């Protein structure tokens, strides 16, 4: 039976978290990227609860989190050498690998596909949970589908706290953006979702080029056109476009939020500036917190100032485009 409000606790609740997972319950837990909504990956009924809580389409696959690379063979088959190379270099860390699914893996986890996404998170509380649990934990971000991902326990509590049993509080997530996803199930490695670990870093380890497919045939988390979006209509624009939209919004007496590395004049009650770092790693870390803060102000529009269009900003640009995909000024 679902609790009315999730309990929020730290490391002292690890035993309770394991018991909940083994009973088919849901536990939110921190990783270095974002908070995950965890269920026993071998329990199809528990996995279906994830989809119900998030209101997520059941054909949208989940990432299974493991405690050690030695568990790979329990979840995948025909594992290429490059997967072991990447695991040795980047695990624990913000890299998920898509591999051919082991026949024993429930299709509920893979969205009905014959591939599976796997990773080992680089967070002490997550690793302690995984080791004590002993199996794989399926865990997408612990928020409603397509909404801004949570990087603090309070974010999880506000979004889905009345639908799950326990939230393990590990503080702020260190990276703040979801993991890089590399598809190793085909002829050549492909980045399906950019993240903290870059294509160049992956290529350096495996000794071959990694491409970004123009058409993604394998479904993977975070690859839909609209994702990571605040409730407030949000628009990605150049500096000149932002100034134009700002003038238009103010003329129409709309309340506006600005997300930018630049300084813009604020107008109390009408214009709110969320100043961002001009470093891509720091920007990524702060992004979801900043979007949530603006989203809580009851604004009419959020104007997002474009960041540089280069490889260093690739993951941030991916999230900004998806967060603003639905909006029009």
N, C-alpha and C positions, 0 to 999 in steps of 0.2 A: 504494500500500500504506500502511495507517495506521501511524503511529509508535506505539511502545510507550508513550511518554510525550511529551506535547507540549513543545516548546521554548518557554521564556518569554524574551522579548527586548523591547527598546524600539525606538526610531526607527531604529536601525541595521539592523533586520531588515525594513524596508519593502519592499525589493527582493525578498527571499525571500517575503514575504507575497503580493506581486503574482504571482510565479511560481506559488505554490501555488494561488492562486485560479484562474489561467488554466489550470492542469492539472486543475481540478475538485476541488481540495482544500478544506479548511475552515480558516478562520483566525478566532480570537476576537479582538475588538478593543474598546477602550473608547469609549464615547460619554459625553455629559454626563448621561445618564439611568442606564443600566446597561450592562454588557458585552454585546456582541452576538456571535452565532455566524454568521460570514459565509461566503457562497458566491456564486459567479458567478450572478446572477439570470437570465442568459440560458441557463444550462446546466441543463436539467431533471434530469440525473443527479446533479449536484452538489447541487441543491436537495433531491432525495430523500434525500441523505445527511444533511442537516440534520434531517429528520423522523426518520430512523433513529437518529441520535445522541441526539436529545432524547426519543425515544419519544413523539413528538407525532403526533396524528391528521393524516393528509394532507389532510383537508378544512378544516384550521385555517390560514387564510392568514398570510403573512409580510409584514413591512414591507420595502420596497426602499429602500435608502439611496443618495442621489445626492450628487454634488459641487457641483452648481449648479442653480438653478431653470430655466435654459435647457434642461436635459435632460427637463423634464416632458413635452414633446410626444413624446418617444421612448417613454414609458411609459403615457401617458394620452391620451384623446381627449375631445372635447366639454368641454374644460376651462372652467369658468365664470369670470367675472371675479373673483369673490370668492376663488378659489384663488390667483390672481396677487397679489391684495391681501394675503392672509395670508402668502404666500411672501415678499413684500417686507418685511413687518413682523416675521415670526417666524423666518425661516430665515436662517442656521442656528439651530436651536433645537428644543426638545422638543415639536414639533407634527407629527403625521402626518395627512395628508389622504387620504381615500378618494375616488377618482375613477373614472370609466369606464375600463376597461382598453383599452390600445392592442391591436389585433388581433395584433401580433407578440409580445406578452408571453406567455411560457409559462404555461399554466393551473396547472402545478405550484406556481408562486409564489402564485397567488391562491386556492388551495384549490378550484379549479374554478369560481370566481365570475367574473362579468364586470366586477368592480371590482378596483382595486389600491390598496394603502396605500403612500404615499410620504413621505419626509422627508429633510432635510439635517441631520445631527448637528452639534452645536456642541462639537466636541472637536478640537484641532489634529492629533492622531495619526490620528483617524478621517478627517478631511478630507484629510490628506496621502495616506492609503491610497487613498481614493476618487479623488483626482486622478491619482495614479500608475496606478491600475488602469484608469481611463477609462470604466468602465461602472457599472451598478447592482449593488449588493451586497445580496442578500437576507439579513436578519439578525434573527432573534428573539433573545431573551435567551439567553445562553450557559450554560444549566443544563438539568437534566432537566425535562421537562414537568410543570407544576403546582407545581414546587418554588420555593423562595425565589430571587429573581433575584440575580445576582452584581453587586457593585459594586467588587470588587477582582479583580486577576488571580489571586490565590490561591484565590478562590472558584471560579473557572472550572477551575483546575487540579485542585482536590479533587473536583469533580463529573464533569467530562468530559475531564480531561487525558489519559486513556489512549485517547481515541477521535478526537482531532483532531491536526493537524500542528503548529500554531503558535498561541501566545497573545501578542499584543502588549500589553505592560504600560504603561499610561498612568497608573498611580496610582489613587487613589480617584475614583469618579464624583462630579461636582459636585452634581447634582440628587438622584440616588439613587432616584427612582421613574420608571417608564416614561412615555413621552410621552403627551400628550393626543391622542386620536384623534377627528377631526371628519369626519363623513361628508358629502361634498359631491356625492354621486352622485344624490340624490333631489330632491324638490321644495323641501325646506327643510333648512338645515344642522342636523346632529344630533351631539351629543357621545356617542360610543359608549364611550369610556374617559376619565375625568377624569384630569388630570395637573397639572403645574406651571403651564401656561397655562390660564386659566380661561375659562368660557363668556362671562363679562362682558367680558374682554379681547378675545375673538374678535368678539363683537357690536359692540364699539366700533369695530373696524377695518372690518367689512363693513356696518355700518349696519342690521343686522336681528337679530332675536332668534334665539338658538340654543337648541334644545330638547334635553331628555334623553328619548328614547323609552322608553315603558313596555315595549314589546316590540321587541327588536332583530332585524330581518329580515336585515340584512347581517352575515355572520360577520366578526369582527374579533379581533385579538389581545387577550388579557386580558379577554374578556367572558364567560367561563364562570363558573358559580357558585363553583367551587373553583379557586383559583389562588394562586400566591405562598406556598404553604403549607410550614411546617416539617414534619419527620418526626414530631416530638413532638405528640401531640394538644393542640390549642390552643383556648381558649374566650374569646370576647369577652363581657365582662360589665360591669355597672355597679359602682360602688364597693361597694354593699351586697351585691350578688351575689358579688363577688370575695371579700369577707370571709367570706361563707357557704361558698363553695367551698373557700377556703383552710382553714377550720376542718374541713370534711369530709375534705379530702385528708390533713391532718395526723393526724386521728383514724384514718385508714386506712393511716397510715405511708407515704404517697406523697411522693415528692420533687417540689417545685413550683418553677416559675419564674414570676416576675411581671414583666410589661412595663407600666410605668406612668410618668406624669409626677409622681405622688405618691410620698411616702416610705412604705414599709411595713417593719415589723421583719423582719430576716433571721435565719434559724436555720441556723447552719453545718451543711452536709450535708443540709439538708431544704428550706430556702427560699432562693431566689436572686432578688434584685431587680435588674432591668435598668432603671436610672433613665433616663427619656427627657426631652428638652427640652419645654417647654410652648409652644413656637412651632411652628406647622405646617410651615414650610419646613425648620427644623432637624430636626424630628421625622421628616419624610419622608426627609431625607438620611441619618439614622441608623437608620431602621427595619430594613432588610434585614440590616445588620451585627448589630444587636441580636438579631434573630430567629435568625440563624445562631449567635451566641454562646450563646444559651440552648439551641439545638438540639443543641449539641455536649456538653452536660453530662450527657446520659443521664437526663433528667428523666422523670417519669411524666406530667406535665401542665404546660402553660404557660397562665397566666391573664393575659389581656390587658385592661387597664383601659380602658374606653371613653373616647374623646376627645370634645370638643365636637361637636355635630351642627349645624354651620353651613357655609357655603360655603367658608370659609377652610380647613376640614379635609376637604373633599369627597374629594380624591384619597386622603388617608390613610385615611379611613373606608372607601372602596371597597376598598383593599388589605387592611385589617384584617378586613372582613367575608368576603372571599374566602379569606384565609389561615386563617380559623377555621370555614369552612363545614362541615367534615366532623366536627368534634369534639363530643363529649358528655362531661359530667362524670359 
